[in-house]
Amino acid sequence: MTDQPMPGAEHTLDGDEEALTKLRALRGSIDNLDAALVHLLAERFKCTQEVGELKAAHDLPPADPAREAAQIARLRRLAADARLDPAFAEKFLNFIIEEVVRHHRAIAARPRPEGAA
Ligand SMILES: O=C(O)C(=O)C[C@]1(C(=O)O)C=C[C@@H](O)C=C1
């Protein structure tokens, strides 16, 4: 027998109460932040759903590339100030906008009653 730890055992927190307490506290904060993100996204999608209805009613295009470019530039600046990777912030916004545009297209494709605005 040797005194070597079991392979991988050096990565477990078994027996290290202080580390476990810290991990639990951090995970509690992560869970709260994830919940906040879900609520923020739900509110954002409520707004964009209304934008989609407005655009469809007035025959406006689902996507607005100029607006997106301005949003991305702004978000990249905010991310850099917050020490978040601007490339990640851009990817995240693009991911959301892609879904929004998909919703806008679905709304525009819905049959509209005759004479509707
Ligand atoms: O502002 C708009 O025109 C929207 O439709 C909203 C939104 C967004 O999710 O922020 C989505 C699609 C557009 O290309 C630009 C922005």
The ligand as a Tripos MOL2 file, in Angstrom:
@<TRIPOS>MOLECULE
LIG
   16    16     1     0     0
SMALL
NO_CHARGES

@<TRIPOS>ATOM
      1 O1        -36.4040   46.1780  -31.4230 O.co2     1 LIG1
      2 C1        -36.9260   45.4370  -32.2690 C.2       1 LIG1
      3 O2        -37.2480   45.8330  -33.3870 O.co2     1 LIG1
      4 C2        -37.1540   44.0270  -31.9430 C.2       1 LIG1
      5 O3        -37.7900   43.3210  -32.6940 O.2       1 LIG1
      6 C3        -36.5210   43.4610  -30.6980 C.3       1 LIG1
      7 C4        -35.1590   42.8220  -30.9970 C.3       1 LIG1
      8 C5        -34.6190   42.3820  -29.6080 C.2       1 LIG1
      9 O4        -34.8750   41.2540  -29.2130 O.co2     1 LIG1
     10 O5        -33.9880   43.2160  -28.9390 O.co2     1 LIG1
     11 C6        -35.3810   41.6370  -31.8750 C.2       1 LIG1
     12 C7        -35.2090   41.6860  -33.2280 C.2       1 LIG1
     13 C8        -34.6670   42.8620  -33.9160 C.3       1 LIG1
     14 O6        -33.8420   42.5000  -34.9840 O.3       1 LIG1
     15 C9        -34.0420   43.8100  -32.9970 C.2       1 LIG1
     16 C10       -34.2580   43.7810  -31.6440 C.2       1 LIG1
@<TRIPOS>BOND
     1     1     2 2
     2     2     3 1
     3     2     4 1
     4     4     5 2
     5     4     6 1
     6     6     7 1
     7     7     8 1
     8     7    11 1
     9     7    16 1
    10     8     9 2
    11     8    10 1
    12    11    12 2
    13    12    13 1
    14    13    14 1
    15    13    15 1
    16    15    16 2
@<TRIPOS>SUBSTRUCTURE
     1 LIG1         1 GROUP 0 **** ****
